[in-house]
């Protein structure tokens, strides 16, 4: 059993420890809403607490509003828009500067409440191995040496020192100069002739230490002998030459060895915040590449962000990308130059089948370079993600053309979400879908400014290609209008249409659009399995149209999402009635989160759950104004149906109180009940309710419950103890507390 117990009513969460980043890298400052809920309609503001709450990034009314953003952050910040619906409000900060280090605040405001969390960003970078330069000799006969080490941050605790061959300190400096790329240190020394003539330059900060050696023998001034014997001179010169060659080779080997030790230390320390922006030498990059290519672990997936979120890192590790099957290159500042290299990888004998290039500014020029690889018969790519890559009409046209030129293409999934293809770009993609050789199975065009005209082109293309392989189409967050929805409905009506999943989240669909979709699916019920109409405004009348569809025994829908669709008791009654009238219904998942069915609507749904023919496995009723009465109805219905298929029930953010929870406990005591996941966060549950839950589960040692979420309640210490005692109970199948 998985128990989540908390005591706060509202919470925005972030990391408990500082986030580290190197100058020049990209970094994600984590922030999320718990429990998981959509932040699409909320206000999200990131600011610098230590700089008088300077605005870093501002999101409101479903769009960025950065007019008041501090100038130093312009063009360098972004939220992950596709993840807002899951409560992820993290900030992507690109090209980190030294001045970015400090205290950040992530504040999230909804209509009724607000909360915030602080995130500390620390800038840290390990510099390069010291470089020794011989500047010449002075009048005293000494050799003037200069030692430099670059790219450190911060400067605190950083020092450079000269040592003799026995380790005795000769000189030391703690001063440094720096910019946004880090601090550099320099120290000079006049080296005199000694027993070994060997001097060491060492740079150190905390646990990081690197050093370089030099032997000054060859640089000491020599007496001028006018009378010399030819043979000894020749021998001396030859010996000196051999010595110089040997010394240089040895010095290079030592330098490479130290570079490799540094790279190995970085890899063992691991973490995105530690490896990025290290200013590695060629030897260090070669070591990282060799280590990854010869690792005993199967190179199934390579994530560049763990090593260096930069184009340089990609170019140095391109052989690793070629050898892996899945390459995660998201948020790595890749440009057209990287696309050209990737095209070469795709045309070679590469293992690459999945490529994620999201959140890079590739633009149309970069996509065109990539297309030379996609159109190659040697390309084995099956999944390509290009989310938020600044792609416009020209780039979409190039993609469509490349895939049409390669009838043997293996590409099955293409994500072009959050780009600007325009009407003409969507038409080019439609031309591709019309091609009978096109094998695309999944196309994602979330938030691509697609209107009626674009929907019409897509629908027309798929109708003209009866052998189309497309099974999943995501058009969420676009503006198709009623006419666009009608065009899609005409497609679904066609007996040859084989779409199985249609995502139309937040597309301004009303009752009229729902009626068109329902009518189409009644005429062709054979293929569609998942339909997402969340964040639209069908109202109860639109839901009634969908209910008519669910009542049809030929309807094959398995998952219906109606999150935040203004549904009341009337709509719930229609849904329940339809499913009761259709004992052969295939529906397994129903999402009614953020609607207003109230207790009376829940009673209608309970009548459905009571029916032994009901095959629902997941029911989502988050924030649906349900009280003790609704909980009692659900518990009673499920007790009367011991063969119920329900495995997951979400009743979070309602008001059952302890009395409502006790009604559910009567159900949990029943050994016939097979519920596996029960979500009850923010349900006004106190110690009394927790005690009842613990007691019920103790009485039912054969319980199937794996996950019980009680976050955002008020169990108190005694309630937590009751649940903890439950986990220690020998017959309890606990997994995690």
C-alpha positions as CSV (number, residue, x, y, z in Angstrom):
1,X,0.0,0.0,0.0
2,X,1.2,3.5,-0.9
3,X,0.2,6.1,1.6
4,X,0.6,9.8,1.1
5,X,-0.1,11.8,4.2
6,X,0.2,15.5,4.6
7,X,-1.0,18.4,6.7
8,X,-1.0,21.5,4.4
9,X,-4.2,22.6,2.6
10,X,-2.4,24.3,-0.3
11,X,1.2,23.7,-1.5
12,X,3.5,24.8,-4.3
13,X,6.6,22.6,-4.1
14,X,10.2,23.1,-5.1
15,X,13.6,21.5,-4.4
16,X,14.7,21.4,-0.8
17,X,18.4,21.8,-1.8
18,X,20.1,24.4,-4.1
19,X,20.0,24.0,-7.8
20,X,23.6,24.2,-9.3
21,X,24.4,25.5,-12.8
22,X,27.5,26.4,-14.7
23,X,27.9,29.7,-16.7
24,X,26.6,29.3,-20.3
25,X,24.5,26.2,-19.5
26,X,20.7,25.8,-19.6
27,X,19.0,24.9,-16.3
28,X,15.5,24.0,-15.1
29,X,14.3,25.6,-11.8
30,X,11.8,23.0,-10.5
31,X,8.3,24.1,-9.3
32,X,5.0,22.2,-9.3
33,X,1.5,22.2,-7.8
34,X,0.7,19.3,-5.4
35,X,-1.6,17.5,-5.7
36,X,-1.4,17.4,-9.5
37,X,-3.9,19.8,-11.2
38,X,-3.9,22.0,-14.2
39,X,-2.1,25.4,-14.0
40,X,-3.2,26.4,-17.5
41,X,-5.8,29.0,-16.1
42,X,-3.6,30.1,-13.2
43,X,-1.1,33.0,-12.9
44,X,2.5,31.9,-12.6
45,X,5.2,34.5,-11.7
46,X,8.9,33.8,-11.2
47,X,10.8,36.6,-9.5
48,X,14.2,37.3,-7.8
49,X,13.6,37.6,-4.0
50,X,17.1,39.0,-3.5
51,X,16.7,41.7,-6.1
52,X,13.6,43.4,-4.8
53,X,11.3,40.8,-6.4
54,X,12.5,41.6,-10.0
55,X,10.2,39.9,-12.5
56,X,12.0,36.9,-14.2
57,X,9.0,35.4,-16.0
58,X,5.2,36.1,-15.9
59,X,2.4,33.8,-17.2
60,X,-1.3,34.8,-17.0
61,X,-4.5,34.1,-19.0
62,X,-2.9,31.2,-20.9
63,X,0.0,33.3,-22.3
64,X,3.3,34.8,-21.3
65,X,3.1,38.5,-20.2
66,X,6.7,39.6,-19.9
67,X,6.3,43.4,-20.5
68,X,7.6,43.9,-17.0
69,X,10.3,41.3,-17.2
70,X,13.8,42.4,-16.1
71,X,15.9,43.2,-19.2
72,X,18.7,40.8,-18.3
73,X,16.3,37.8,-18.6
74,X,14.7,38.7,-21.9
75,X,14.7,35.8,-24.4
76,X,16.2,33.4,-21.9
77,X,13.2,32.1,-19.9
78,X,10.2,29.8,-20.7
79,X,7.7,27.7,-19.0
80,X,6.9,24.1,-20.2
81,X,3.5,24.9,-21.7
82,X,2.7,21.3,-22.6
83,X,3.2,20.4,-18.9
84,X,1.2,23.2,-17.3
85,X,-2.0,21.0,-17.5
86,X,-0.2,18.6,-15.2
87,X,0.7,21.3,-12.6
88,X,4.4,21.6,-13.7
89,X,5.3,25.4,-13.4
90,X,9.1,24.9,-13.6
91,X,11.2,27.6,-15.3
92,X,13.7,27.0,-18.1
93,X,16.5,29.5,-17.8
94,X,18.8,29.5,-20.9
95,X,22.5,30.6,-21.2
96,X,23.0,31.0,-17.5
97,X,25.0,34.0,-16.4
98,X,27.0,34.5,-13.3
99,X,24.6,37.3,-12.2
100,X,21.7,34.7,-12.3
101,X,22.8,33.1,-9.1
102,X,20.5,34.0,-6.2
103,X,17.1,33.4,-4.6
104,X,14.1,32.8,-6.8
105,X,10.4,32.7,-5.9
106,X,7.8,30.7,-7.9
107,X,4.3,32.0,-7.1
108,X,1.1,30.4,-8.4
109,X,-2.2,32.2,-8.1
110,X,-5.6,30.7,-8.8
111,X,-9.0,32.4,-8.4
112,X,-9.3,31.3,-4.7
113,X,-5.8,31.0,-3.4
114,X,-2.1,31.4,-3.9
115,X,1.1,29.9,-2.7
116,X,4.8,30.2,-3.4
117,X,8.1,28.4,-2.9
118,X,11.7,29.6,-2.9
119,X,14.4,28.1,-5.2
120,X,18.1,28.8,-4.6
121,X,20.2,28.9,-7.8
122,X,24.0,28.6,-7.2
123,X,26.5,29.1,-10.0
124,X,29.4,26.7,-10.0
125,X,32.0,25.6,-12.6
126,X,35.2,23.6,-12.5
127,X,37.9,25.3,-14.5
128,X,40.6,24.0,-16.8
129,X,43.9,22.3,-16.1
130,X,46.6,24.9,-15.5
131,X,48.7,25.9,-18.5
132,X,52.4,26.9,-18.1
133,X,54.0,29.4,-20.4
134,X,57.8,30.1,-20.5
135,X,58.1,33.9,-20.9
136,X,62.0,34.0,-21.1
137,X,64.9,34.5,-18.7
138,X,66.0,37.4,-16.5
139,X,69.4,38.9,-15.7
140,X,69.9,36.6,-12.6
141,X,69.8,33.5,-14.8
142,X,66.3,32.5,-13.7
143,X,63.5,31.3,-16.0
144,X,60.3,33.4,-15.9
145,X,57.2,31.1,-15.8
146,X,53.5,32.0,-16.0
147,X,50.7,29.7,-15.0
148,X,47.0,30.3,-16.0
149,X,43.8,28.4,-15.1
150,X,40.4,29.6,-16.6
151,X,36.7,29.1,-16.2
152,X,36.2,28.8,-12.4
153,X,33.1,29.8,-10.4
154,X,32.8,31.0,-7.7
155,X,36.1,32.5,-6.8
156,X,35.7,31.9,-3.1
157,X,38.3,29.3,-1.9
158,X,40.1,29.4,-5.3
159,X,43.8,29.7,-5.3
160,X,46.8,29.1,-7.6
161,X,50.3,28.1,-6.2
162,X,53.8,27.3,-7.4
163,X,55.5,24.3,-5.7
164,X,59.0,22.9,-6.0
165,X,59.6,19.2,-6.7
166,X,59.3,18.3,-3.0
167,X,55.9,20.0,-2.6
168,X,57.2,23.1,-0.8
169,X,55.1,26.3,-1.6
170,X,57.1,29.0,-3.5
171,X,54.3,31.4,-4.4
172,X,50.5,31.6,-4.0
173,X,47.7,33.9,-5.3
174,X,44.0,34.1,-4.4
175,X,43.1,37.0,-6.5
176,X,41.3,36.5,-9.8
177,X,39.4,38.3,-12.6
178,X,36.1,37.1,-14.0
179,X,33.2,37.7,-16.3
180,X,30.0,35.8,-17.2
181,X,32.0,32.9,-18.3
182,X,33.8,32.4,-14.9
183,X,37.0,33.4,-13.1
184,X,40.5,33.1,-14.3
185,X,43.7,33.0,-12.1
186,X,47.3,33.7,-13.1
187,X,50.6,33.5,-11.2
188,X,54.2,34.2,-12.3
189,X,57.4,32.8,-10.9
190,X,61.1,33.2,-11.5
191,X,62.5,29.7,-11.4
192,X,66.1,29.1,-10.5
193,X,68.3,26.2,-11.2
194,X,67.8,23.4,-8.6
195,X,68.5,19.7,-8.0
196,X,65.7,18.6,-10.2
197,X,64.8,21.8,-12.1
198,X,61.1,20.7,-11.7
199,X,58.3,23.1,-10.7
200,X,54.6,22.4,-10.2
201,X,51.7,24.8,-10.8
202,X,48.6,23.8,-8.8
203,X,45.1,25.2,-8.8
204,X,42.6,24.2,-6.1
205,X,39.1,25.0,-4.8
206,X,37.5,22.7,-2.2
207,X,37.7,19.1,-3.4
208,X,38.7,20.1,-7.0
209,X,42.5,20.1,-7.6
210,X,44.5,20.1,-10.8
211,X,48.2,20.6,-11.5
212,X,50.8,20.9,-14.2
213,X,54.6,20.2,-14.1
214,X,57.5,21.8,-16.0
215,X,61.2,21.0,-16.1
216,X,63.2,24.2,-16.8
217,X,66.5,22.5,-17.7
218,X,66.1,23.3,-21.4
219,X,65.2,26.9,-20.6
220,X,68.2,27.8,-18.4
221,X,70.9,30.1,-20.0
222,X,74.0,28.2,-21.2
223,X,77.6,29.3,-21.3
224,X,79.1,30.1,-24.7
225,X,82.0,27.7,-25.4
226,X,83.9,28.9,-28.5
227,X,86.2,25.9,-28.6
228,X,84.2,22.7,-28.8
229,X,84.9,19.3,-30.1
230,X,82.5,18.5,-32.9
231,X,81.5,15.0,-31.9
232,X,80.6,15.8,-28.3
233,X,78.6,18.8,-29.4
234,X,76.7,16.7,-31.9
235,X,76.0,14.1,-29.2
236,X,74.9,16.7,-26.8
237,X,72.6,18.3,-29.3
238,X,71.1,14.9,-30.2
239,X,70.6,14.1,-26.5
240,X,69.0,17.5,-26.0
241,X,66.7,16.9,-28.9
242,X,65.7,13.4,-27.6
243,X,65.2,15.0,-24.2
244,X,62.9,17.7,-25.5
245,X,60.8,15.2,-27.5
246,X,60.6,12.9,-24.5
247,X,59.7,15.8,-22.2
248,X,57.0,17.2,-24.4
249,X,55.5,13.7,-25.0
250,X,55.7,13.0,-21.2
251,X,54.2,16.4,-20.4
252,X,51.4,15.8,-22.9
253,X,50.7,12.4,-21.4
254,X,50.6,13.9,-17.9
255,X,48.2,16.7,-19.1
256,X,45.9,14.2,-20.8
257,X,46.0,12.0,-17.7
258,X,45.0,14.9,-15.4
259,X,42.3,15.9,-17.9
260,X,40.9,12.4,-17.8
261,X,41.0,12.3,-14.0
262,X,39.0,15.6,-14.0
263,X,36.5,14.2,-16.5
264,X,36.1,11.0,-14.5
265,X,35.5,13.0,-11.3
266,X,32.8,15.0,-13.0
267,X,31.1,11.9,-14.4
268,X,31.2,10.2,-11.0
269,X,29.8,13.2,-9.3
270,X,27.1,13.2,-12.0
271,X,24.0,15.4,-12.3
272,X,22.9,17.9,-14.8
273,X,23.9,20.8,-12.6
274,X,27.5,19.5,-12.2
275,X,28.6,18.5,-15.7
276,X,27.2,21.2,-17.9
277,X,29.5,24.1,-18.9
278,X,32.8,22.4,-17.7
279,X,34.9,23.8,-20.6
280,X,36.3,20.3,-21.2
281,X,39.4,19.9,-23.2
282,X,39.5,17.6,-26.2
283,X,41.0,14.8,-24.1
284,X,38.3,15.1,-21.5
285,X,35.5,14.9,-24.2
286,X,37.3,11.9,-25.7
287,X,37.3,10.2,-22.3
288,X,33.6,10.9,-21.8
289,X,32.8,9.6,-25.3
290,X,34.9,6.5,-24.8
291,X,33.4,5.8,-21.4
292,X,29.9,5.9,-22.7
293,X,30.6,3.9,-25.8
294,X,32.4,1.1,-23.9
295,X,30.0,1.1,-20.9
296,X,28.7,-2.3,-19.8
297,X,25.3,-0.8,-19.6
298,X,23.2,-1.0,-22.7
299,X,23.2,2.4,-24.5
300,X,19.5,2.3,-25.0
301,X,18.9,6.0,-24.2
302,X,21.3,9.0,-24.2
303,X,20.4,12.2,-22.5
304,X,22.8,15.0,-23.4
305,X,21.5,17.3,-20.6
306,X,23.3,15.0,-18.1
307,X,26.7,15.9,-19.6
308,X,26.5,19.3,-21.3
309,X,23.4,21.2,-22.4
310,X,25.2,22.9,-25.3
311,X,25.9,22.5,-29.0
312,X,29.6,21.9,-28.3
313,X,28.6,18.9,-26.0
314,X,26.5,17.4,-28.8
315,X,29.2,17.9,-31.4
316,X,31.8,16.2,-29.1
317,X,29.5,13.3,-28.3
318,X,27.9,12.7,-31.7
319,X,29.3,9.2,-31.9
320,X,27.3,8.4,-28.8
321,X,24.2,9.7,-30.4
322,X,24.8,7.5,-33.4
323,X,25.2,4.4,-31.3
324,X,22.2,4.8,-29.1
325,X,18.5,4.0,-29.9
326,X,16.9,7.0,-28.1
327,X,18.5,10.4,-28.1
328,X,17.2,13.1,-25.7
329,X,18.6,16.4,-27.0
330,X,15.9,18.7,-25.6
331,X,16.9,22.2,-24.3
332,X,20.5,21.9,-25.5
333,X,20.8,25.1,-27.5
334,X,21.2,23.2,-30.8
335,X,21.1,25.1,-34.1
336,X,21.3,24.5,-37.8
337,X,24.9,23.2,-37.3
338,X,23.7,20.3,-35.1
339,X,21.0,19.5,-37.6
340,X,23.5,19.0,-40.3
341,X,25.5,16.6,-38.1
342,X,22.3,14.7,-37.2
343,X,21.4,14.4,-40.9
344,X,24.7,12.7,-41.4
345,X,24.0,10.4,-38.5
346,X,20.6,9.4,-39.9
347,X,22.1,8.6,-43.4
348,X,24.8,6.4,-41.8
349,X,24.4,2.9,-40.4
350,X,22.9,4.4,-37.1
351,X,20.9,2.6,-34.4
352,X,18.9,5.8,-33.8
353,X,15.1,5.2,-33.7
354,X,13.9,8.0,-31.4
355,X,15.1,11.6,-31.5
356,X,13.9,14.4,-29.2
357,X,14.9,17.9,-30.4
358,X,12.3,19.8,-28.5
359,X,12.9,23.4,-27.2
360,X,15.8,24.1,-29.5
361,X,15.8,27.0,-31.8
362,X,16.3,25.0,-35.0
363,X,14.2,27.3,-37.2
364,X,13.3,26.3,-40.8
365,X,16.9,26.3,-41.9
366,X,17.9,23.7,-39.3
367,X,14.8,21.5,-40.1
368,X,15.8,21.6,-43.8
369,X,19.3,20.2,-42.9
370,X,17.6,17.5,-40.9
371,X,15.4,16.6,-43.8
372,X,18.4,15.4,-45.9
373,X,18.7,12.6,-43.3
374,X,15.0,11.9,-43.1
375,X,14.7,11.4,-46.8
376,X,17.5,8.8,-46.9
377,X,16.5,5.1,-47.2
378,X,19.1,4.4,-44.5
379,X,17.2,6.4,-41.9
380,X,15.7,4.2,-39.2
381,X,14.0,6.9,-37.2
382,X,10.6,6.0,-35.8
383,X,9.8,8.9,-33.4
384,X,10.7,12.6,-33.9
385,X,9.9,15.3,-31.4
386,X,10.2,18.9,-32.6
387,X,8.1,20.6,-29.9
388,X,8.8,24.4,-29.7
389,X,11.6,24.6,-32.3
390,X,10.6,27.8,-34.1
391,X,9.4,26.0,-37.1
392,X,7.2,27.8,-39.6
393,X,5.6,27.0,-43.0
394,X,8.9,26.5,-44.8
395,X,10.1,23.9,-42.3
396,X,6.9,22.0,-42.4
397,X,7.0,21.9,-46.2
398,X,10.6,20.5,-46.0
399,X,9.5,17.8,-43.6
400,X,6.5,16.8,-45.7
401,X,8.7,16.7,-48.9
402,X,11.4,14.6,-47.3
403,X,9.0,12.0,-46.0
404,X,7.2,11.8,-49.3
405,X,10.6,11.3,-51.1
406,X,11.3,8.3,-48.8
407,X,8.5,5.8,-49.3
408,X,10.4,3.3,-47.1
409,X,10.5,5.8,-44.2
410,X,10.2,4.2,-40.7
411,X,8.8,7.3,-39.1
412,X,5.7,6.5,-37.1
413,X,5.4,9.5,-34.6
414,X,5.9,13.2,-35.3
415,X,5.4,16.0,-32.8
416,X,5.3,19.5,-34.1
417,X,3.4,21.1,-31.2
418,X,3.9,24.7,-30.2
419,X,5.3,25.8,-33.6
420,X,3.8,28.2,-36.2
421,X,3.2,26.2,-39.4
422,X,0.4,28.5,-40.6
423,X,-2.3,27.4,-42.9
424,X,0.1,26.6,-45.8
425,X,2.4,24.5,-43.5
426,X,-0.6,22.4,-42.3
427,X,-1.6,22.0,-45.9
428,X,1.8,20.6,-46.8
429,X,1.5,18.1,-43.9
430,X,-1.9,17.2,-45.2
431,X,-0.4,16.5,-48.6
432,X,1.9,14.1,-46.8
433,X,-1.0,12.3,-45.0
434,X,-2.8,12.0,-48.4
435,X,0.2,9.9,-49.7
436,X,-0.7,6.2,-49.5
437,X,3.0,5.4,-48.7
438,X,3.0,7.6,-45.6
439,X,3.2,5.4,-42.5
440,X,2.7,8.1,-39.8
441,X,0.7,6.6,-36.9
442,X,0.8,9.6,-34.5
443,X,0.8,13.3,-35.3
444,X,0.8,16.0,-32.6
445,X,0.0,19.6,-33.6
446,X,-0.9,20.9,-30.1
447,X,-0.9,24.8,-30.0
448,X,-0.1,25.4,-33.6
449,X,-2.6,28.2,-34.4
450,X,-4.6,25.8,-36.6
451,X,-8.0,27.2,-37.7
452,X,-10.9,25.9,-39.7
453,X,-8.9,25.9,-42.9
454,X,-6.2,23.7,-41.4
455,X,-8.7,21.2,-40.0
456,X,-10.4,21.0,-43.4
457,X,-7.1,20.3,-45.1
458,X,-6.2,17.5,-42.6
459,X,-9.7,15.9,-42.8
460,X,-9.7,16.0,-46.6
461,X,-6.3,14.4,-46.8
462,X,-7.2,11.5,-44.5
463,X,-10.5,11.0,-46.4
464,X,-8.6,10.7,-49.7
465,X,-6.2,8.1,-48.2
466,X,-8.3,5.1,-47.1
467,X,-5.1,3.2,-46.4
468,X,-3.8,5.8,-44.0
469,X,-1.9,4.5,-41.0
470,X,-2.7,7.5,-38.7
471,X,-4.2,6.3,-35.4
472,X,-3.7,9.3,-33.1
473,X,-4.2,13.0,-33.9
474,X,-3.6,15.8,-31.3
475,X,-5.2,19.1,-32.2
476,X,-5.5,20.5,-28.7
477,X,-5.2,24.2,-27.9
478,X,-6.1,25.3,-31.4
479,X,-9.0,27.3,-32.8
480,X,-10.9,25.1,-35.3
481,X,-14.2,26.7,-34.6
482,X,-17.5,24.9,-35.2
483,X,-16.8,24.5,-39.0
484,X,-13.4,23.0,-38.3
485,X,-14.9,20.5,-35.8
486,X,-17.6,19.6,-38.4
487,X,-14.9,18.9,-41.0
488,X,-13.2,16.5,-38.5
489,X,-16.7,15.0,-37.8
490,X,-17.1,14.3,-41.5
491,X,-13.8,12.5,-41.4
492,X,-14.9,10.3,-38.4
493,X,-18.1,9.5,-40.2
494,X,-16.2,7.9,-43.1
495,X,-16.2,4.1,-42.7
496,X,-12.6,4.1,-43.9
497,X,-11.3,6.4,-41.2
498,X,-9.1,4.4,-38.7
499,X,-8.3,7.1,-36.1
500,X,-8.3,5.6,-32.6
501,X,-7.4,8.7,-30.5
502,X,-8.5,12.3,-31.0
503,X,-7.3,15.0,-28.7
504,X,-9.4,18.2,-28.9
505,X,-8.5,19.7,-25.5
506,X,-9.3,23.5,-25.2
507,X,-10.6,24.0,-28.7
508,X,-13.7,26.2,-27.9
509,X,-16.1,23.3,-28.7
510,X,-19.7,23.9,-27.8
511,X,-22.9,21.8,-27.8
512,X,-23.0,22.1,-31.6
513,X,-19.6,20.6,-32.0
514,X,-20.3,17.8,-29.6
515,X,-23.5,17.0,-31.6
516,X,-21.5,16.8,-34.8
517,X,-18.9,14.5,-33.3
518,X,-21.5,12.2,-31.6
519,X,-23.5,12.0,-34.8
520,X,-20.4,11.1,-36.8
521,X,-19.3,8.4,-34.4
522,X,-22.7,6.8,-34.3
523,X,-22.5,6.5,-38.1
524,X,-19.0,5.0,-37.9
525,X,-18.4,3.5,-34.4
526,X,-15.7,1.0,-35.4
527,X,-12.3,2.6,-34.5
528,X,-12.2,5.6,-32.2
529,X,-11.1,4.5,-28.7
530,X,-10.1,7.7,-26.9
531,X,-11.7,11.1,-27.1
532,X,-10.5,14.2,-25.1
533,X,-12.9,17.1,-25.0
534,X,-11.6,18.6,-21.8
535,X,-11.6,22.4,-21.2
536,X,-14.4,23.0,-23.7
537,X,-17.9,24.3,-23.1
538,X,-20.4,21.6,-24.2
539,X,-22.5,22.0,-21.1
540,X,-25.2,19.5,-20.2
541,X,-26.8,19.7,-23.6
542,X,-23.6,18.8,-25.4
543,X,-23.0,16.0,-22.9
544,X,-26.5,14.6,-23.7
545,X,-25.4,14.3,-27.3
546,X,-22.3,12.4,-26.3
547,X,-24.5,10.2,-24.1
548,X,-26.6,9.2,-27.1
549,X,-23.4,8.0,-28.6
550,X,-22.4,6.0,-25.5
551,X,-25.9,4.4,-25.5
552,X,-25.1,2.8,-28.9
553,X,-24.0,-0.8,-28.4
554,X,-21.7,-0.4,-31.5
555,X,-19.7,2.5,-29.8
556,X,-16.1,1.4,-29.1
557,X,-15.0,4.3,-26.9
558,X,-12.8,3.2,-24.0
559,X,-11.7,6.5,-22.6
560,X,-13.6,9.8,-22.5
561,X,-12.1,12.9,-20.9
562,X,-14.5,15.8,-20.0
563,X,-12.4,17.7,-17.5
564,X,-13.8,21.2,-16.8
565,X,-16.7,21.1,-19.2
566,X,-19.4,22.8,-17.1
567,X,-21.3,19.5,-16.5
568,X,-23.9,19.5,-13.7
569,X,-26.3,16.9,-12.3
570,X,-28.2,16.8,-15.5
571,X,-25.2,15.9,-17.6
572,X,-24.1,13.2,-15.1
573,X,-27.6,11.7,-15.2
574,X,-27.5,11.5,-19.0
575,X,-24.1,9.8,-19.0
576,X,-25.1,7.2,-16.3
577,X,-28.4,6.5,-18.0
578,X,-26.7,5.9,-21.4
579,X,-24.1,3.5,-20.0
580,X,-26.7,1.6,-18.0
581,X,-28.7,1.1,-21.2
582,X,-25.7,-0.3,-23.0
583,X,-24.5,-3.3,-21.0
584,X,-21.9,-4.1,-23.8
585,X,-20.3,-0.6,-23.4
586,X,-16.5,-0.6,-23.9
587,X,-15.9,2.5,-21.7
588,X,-13.2,1.9,-19.1
589,X,-12.1,5.5,-18.2
590,X,-14.3,8.5,-17.5
591,X,-12.8,11.8,-16.4
592,X,-15.3,14.3,-14.9
593,X,-12.8,16.4,-12.9
594,X,-13.6,20.1,-12.2
595,X,-17.3,19.8,-13.0
596,X,-20.3,20.4,-10.8
597,X,-22.4,17.2,-10.5
598,X,-22.9,17.7,-6.8
599,X,-24.3,14.9,-4.6
600,X,-27.3,14.4,-6.8
601,X,-25.2,13.9,-9.9
602,X,-22.9,11.5,-8.0
603,X,-26.0,9.5,-6.9
604,X,-26.8,9.0,-10.6
605,X,-23.3,7.8,-11.3
606,X,-23.6,5.5,-8.2
607,X,-26.6,3.8,-9.8
608,X,-24.4,3.1,-12.8
609,X,-21.6,1.6,-10.6
610,X,-24.2,-0.6,-8.9
611,X,-24.9,-2.3,-12.2
612,X,-23.0,-5.6,-12.6
613,X,-22.7,-4.9,-16.3
614,X,-20.7,-1.6,-15.7
615,X,-17.1,-2.1,-16.9
616,X,-15.7,1.3,-15.7
617,X,-12.2,0.8,-14.3
618,X,-11.2,4.5,-13.6
619,X,-13.5,7.3,-12.4
620,X,-12.1,10.8,-11.9
621,X,-14.3,13.1,-9.7
622,X,-11.7,15.7,-8.5
623,X,-13.2,18.9,-7.3
624,X,-16.9,18.0,-8.0
625,X,-18.6,19.5,-4.9
626,X,-19.2,16.1,-3.4
627,X,-20.1,15.8,0.4
628,X,-20.8,13.0,2.8
629,X,-24.1,12.2,1.0
630,X,-22.3,11.6,-2.3
631,X,-19.6,9.4,-0.6
632,X,-22.3,7.3,1.0
633,X,-24.0,6.7,-2.3
634,X,-20.8,5.6,-4.0
635,X,-19.8,3.3,-1.2
636,X,-23.3,1.7,-1.0
637,X,-23.4,1.2,-4.8
638,X,-20.0,-0.5,-4.9
639,X,-20.8,-2.8,-2.0
640,X,-23.9,-4.0,-3.9
641,X,-21.7,-4.9,-6.9
642,X,-19.0,-7.2,-5.6
643,X,-18.0,-7.9,-9.2
644,X,-17.3,-4.2,-9.9
645,X,-14.4,-3.6,-12.3
646,X,-13.5,-0.2,-10.7
647,X,-9.8,-0.1,-9.8
648,X,-9.1,3.6,-9.5
649,X,-11.3,6.3,-7.8
650,X,-10.3,9.9,-7.5
651,X,-12.5,11.9,-5.0
652,X,-9.9,14.5,-4.1
653,X,-10.7,18.2,-3.4
654,X,-14.3,17.4,-2.2
655,X,-15.9,17.9,1.3
656,X,-16.9,14.4,2.7
657,X,-15.4,15.1,6.1
658,X,-14.7,12.2,8.5
659,X,-18.3,11.0,8.3
660,X,-18.1,10.6,4.5
661,X,-14.8,8.8,4.8
662,X,-16.3,6.4,7.3
663,X,-18.9,5.4,4.6
664,X,-16.0,4.5,2.3
665,X,-14.4,2.5,5.1
666,X,-17.3,0.2,5.1
667,X,-16.5,-0.6,1.5
668,X,-12.8,-1.0,2.2
669,X,-13.5,-3.6,4.8
670,X,-15.3,-5.8,2.2
671,X,-12.9,-8.5,0.9
672,X,-14.7,-8.7,-2.4
673,X,-13.8,-5.1,-3.3
674,X,-10.8,-4.8,-5.7
675,X,-10.0,-1.0,-5.6
676,X,-6.3,-0.4,-6.0
677,X,-5.9,3.4,-6.0
678,X,-7.9,5.8,-3.9
679,X,-7.3,9.5,-4.0
680,X,-8.6,11.6,-1.1
681,X,-6.3,14.6,-0.8
682,X,-7.8,17.8,0.5
683,X,-11.0,16.2,1.8
684,X,-11.1,17.7,5.3
685,X,-10.1,14.4,6.9
686,X,-8.9,14.5,10.5
687,X,-7.6,12.0,13.0
688,X,-11.0,10.3,13.3
689,X,-11.1,9.6,9.5
690,X,-7.6,8.3,9.4
691,X,-8.3,6.0,12.3
692,X,-11.4,4.6,10.5
693,X,-9.3,4.0,7.3
694,X,-6.6,2.2,9.2
695,X,-9.1,0.1,11.1
696,X,-11.0,-0.9,7.9
697,X,-7.8,-2.0,6.1
698,X,-6.6,-4.0,9.1
699,X,-9.9,-5.9,9.1
700,X,-9.4,-6.7,5.4
701,X,-6.0,-8.4,5.0
702,X,-6.9,-9.4,1.4
703,X,-7.4,-5.8,0.4
704,X,-6.1,-4.9,-3.1
705,X,-5.4,-1.3,-2.2
706,X,-1.9,-0.3,-3.2
707,X,-2.1,3.5,-3.1
708,X,-4.0,5.7,-0.7
709,X,-3.4,9.5,-1.0
710,X,-4.3,11.6,2.0
711,X,-2.3,14.7,1.2
712,X,-3.7,18.1,2.1
713,X,-5.7,16.8,5.1
714,X,-5.4,17.3,8.9
715,X,-4.6,13.9,10.4
716,X,-2.5,15.3,13.2
717,X,0.2,13.2,14.9
718,X,-2.3,10.6,16.2
719,X,-3.8,10.1,12.7
720,X,-0.4,9.6,11.2
721,X,0.5,7.1,13.9
722,X,-2.7,5.1,13.1
723,X,-1.6,4.9,9.5
724,X,2.0,4.1,10.4
725,X,0.8,1.3,12.7
726,X,-1.2,-0.1,9.7
727,X,2.0,-0.3,7.6
728,X,3.6,-2.4,10.4
729,X,0.7,-4.8,10.5
730,X,2.0,-8.2,9.2
731,X,-0.8,-8.8,6.8
732,X,-0.8,-5.4,5.2
733,X,0.6,-5.3,1.7
734,X,2.3,-2.0,2.1
735,X,4.8,-0.7,-0.4
736,X,5.7,2.8,0.7
737,X,4.9,5.4,3.3
